[in-house]
Amino acid sequence: MNDLLIKKTTDFFQETFGDAPEKIVLSPGRINIIGEHIDYNDGYVLPAAIDKIICFAFAKSNSKQSKIVAIDLNEEFEVDLTQEIVLSEVVWTNYILGVIKQLQDKGFSFEGFNCVFSSNIPVGSGLSSSAALECGTIFGIKELFGLQIPKVDIALTGQKAEHWVGINCGIMDQFSSVMGLENKVIKIDCKTLEYEYHNADFNDYSLILFDSNVKHSLMTSAYNERRQQCEEGIAIVKSNFPEIKSFRDCTEQTIIDLKDKMSHDVFRRSLFVVKEINRVIQACETLDNGNIELLGQLMFATHEGLSKDYEVSCEELDLLVDLAKAETAVIGSRLMGGGFGGCTINLVKKGQEQQIKDKFSKLYKEAFDIELKIYDVKIGNGTSLYEGAL
């Protein structure tokens, strides 16, 4: 699948600019196995890069002008590197403009470049195509002009670009896009950015994403509200237990003891966060031990918490997880990402995939009259140069 994408992108570059590209960059989307809504609560996340990618073809333009073409959108734009970079009305261009601006602000010197890109990451599915776009662009500029930018700095620069665009994201998306390794998940400490790899050999199970194909407008307001509620919760904890610095220092009992001092919602949000931080730690142990069934149970528990205590699910996602719970062939399922739509991530027994896909599609269509989108994913490498023959 990716071979066709690479050929399409390089052929398009040749047709557009008359020469073969100098560098081909592959930059992946990501999934998160477990650890949701705790990146902004000093927790740990457990993401991985996947085999859905954006392919970029780059060459120097030998001028101060850069021309970037989005093949899939049939759109292009130019940027003059001698002019001040400002936000554009065209949303996708801002991720690239943001990256150029961040690199310039950091004092990196580079000339103009030509770039075309194409993607098989489903847009709007919660697989972080924006992080792949940012990190792939930074990586391409770095390779083209011989800039010294460590991998972690590529991720941080991509995150800053996204903040400039106006999306106050955590570091997980960019970090996993850059740092991913095949058949490994990355445990990232969102407080210190320390990270470690754990084996993600799912053996007898396939990773399948069911895309609910819905997006509820609550997302942004609810996200901000949850952040505020968590800040209120940890402030109450600290005022009662000054030795506690963050939710990761709490036990479930710590929160339960303070129930009377918190509002009903703040109590449930705080309890979810402490439980979810512990689930990530447990998930790493289960992966190291190859106990994939227990990982599945943790995923179900996460969904239950996201739905009942954190209240970021919706009836479409809850139905998909309920369907999964009823099937012995599905050992784990949960909503993935911010919530209120997007995908569920599922561990499905090999050999049963098609039967499960057909059944879920039919039942989902009957319930909501919405087509279910389905993505098979494998855990792949992070942003890299394509070294193969063209």
Secondary structure, DSSP 8 states (H G I E B T S, - for coil): -HHHHHHHHHHHHHHHHSS--SEEEEEEEEEESS--S-GGGT-EE-EEEEEEEEEEEEEE-SSSEEEEEETTTTEEEEEETTS-----SSHHHHHHHHHHHHHHHTT-----EEEEEEE-S-TTSSS-HHHHHHHHHHHHHHHHHT----HHHHHHHHHHHHHHHT----SHHHHHHHH--TTEEEEEETTT--EEEEE---TTEEEEEEEEEEE-TTHHHHHHHHHHHHHHHHHHHHHH-TT--SGGG--HHHHHHTGGGS-HHHHHHHHHHHHHHHHHHHHHHHHHTT-HHHHHHHHHHHHHHHHHTS----HHHHHHHHHHHT-TTEEEEEEESSSSEEEEEEEEETT-HHHHHHHHHHHHHHHHS---EEEEE-B---SEE--S--
